[in-house]
Amino acid sequence: MPRAALMMACVGDISGQVRGKGFPVAHLARRVARGIGWTPTNIQITCFDTIAPSPYGSFGDVVLWPDPASELRVVLPGRASAEHVVLGDITELDGAPWTCCLRSLLRRTLERLTERTGLQLRAAFEHELTMKGEAAAGPAFSLTGFRAAQPFAEMLLGALDQAGITADSFLREYGRRQYEVTLEPCDALRAADQAMLLRELTRAVAALHGQSVTFSPLVDPAGVGNGVHIHMSLWDAEGRPATHDPGGRHGLSGVAGAFVAGILAHMPALVALTAPSVVSYARLTPHRWSAAFNNLAVQDREAGVRICPVSERDEAGRTRQFNFEYRAADAAANPHLALAALVAAGLQGIDDRLPTPEATVEDLSLLDVATLHRRGLRRLPASLDEALRELAADRTLQGWLPPGLVDIYVAHKRAEIEHIGGRTLEEICAAYAEVY
């Protein structure tokens, strides 16, 4: 019997999961023109597939509009069907942007950045993941460890290439059975799309190798965590880099320094959106090579924002390569929402003409609260509950987001906290490892 090829129109939700509806590939043009019905309360499905309190209840309808520019078709060896996905945006029935469409939120935030500054953002997502079970072994950063995962890695990079996604590197990371895959920088909306698709392709390829992977922020309370480092750089309308100034503080241009300062100023609230799971906060602690403070540092892997090293020899090459990374993020976050919040915070820093922060060079965990305060530094929240309180108190940050979104988001996350309540840290880690 002939098969009717199917594809899936998808969105990323608050929980960082990819959800959507399938339809025949032959109907794509029709779906692009007419959209696909979607249920508003779906936004309140948590990562554990419970439904958080919803302002929509059983009422209402919105429309998911597939974006042909995001279409992905990958043929994987051993799979009878192609991995065929198209991402989309959600609107009200009358075409108005829907409050909870996180992809269109990122698009509008990037447009606002360009309108106000003439600049565009390029981004790259660096993902850490853990092979579950005993599928991969070998010492940290070793050839043995790399070799153990090489068949999986080569198929994954081939799948990414089919999808038009360019990988920068793949390596055996420090943690037990931990690996890292980094994508090359591109325009920010596409970078967030790619981050979402990378996670799905990684899971699909692992399954073909009889393995499973998790991007969970922390798999083992005694181990290291899995982060998502978000690299960013600013560029002008002519494609010239605008992040680096050899004479600027720490090599940052004035506009890039203000952008970073805006992120740091709002970072205690931002982490509710960028590190949004209960287990995220067991990772965001000092001496775990993650981030525990709202600090800038140069090539320090425990900084909230890190100025990355450059290897180019000539000044033009160094200027193009120069970038900074936000380190207090993980794969429990929706990449569109996380990047939208970072861009909005950076734009606020530009609007407020904030000076480039001074980079820290010491162990901040040894400083007392008063000393940190004098230097404009804070310990990041120690729990998701604390981060949500920071988010609710940051009226400036809330002003960047559509009306009502923060309330919906907080209700979603509080339901997640309630669901996982009463469990040991080991049990919490296991639960998150299953869903991410």
Buried (B, 14 or more C-beta within 10 A) or exposed (E): EEEEEBBBBBBBBBBBBBBBBEBEBEBBEEBBEEBBEBBBBBBBBBBBEEEBEBBBEEEBEBBBBBBEEBBBBBEBEEEEEBBBBBBBBBBBEEEEBBBBBBBBBBBBBBEBBEEEBEBBBBBBBBBBBBBBEEBBBBEEEEEEBBBBBBEBBEBBBBBBEBBBBBBEEBBBBBBBBBBBBBBBBBBBBBBBBBBBBBBBBBBBBBBBBEBBBBBBBBBBEEBBBBBBBBBBBBBBEEEEBBBBBEEBBBBBBBBBBBBBBBBBBBBBBBBBBBBBBBBBBBBBBBEBBBBBBBBBBBEBBBBBBBBBEBEEEEEEEBBBBBBBBBBBBBBBBBBBBBBBBBBBBBBBBBEEEBEBBBBBEEEBEEBEEEEBEEEEBBBBBEBBBBBBBBBBEBEBBBEBBBEEBBEBBBBBBBBBBEBBEEEEBEEBBBBBBEBB
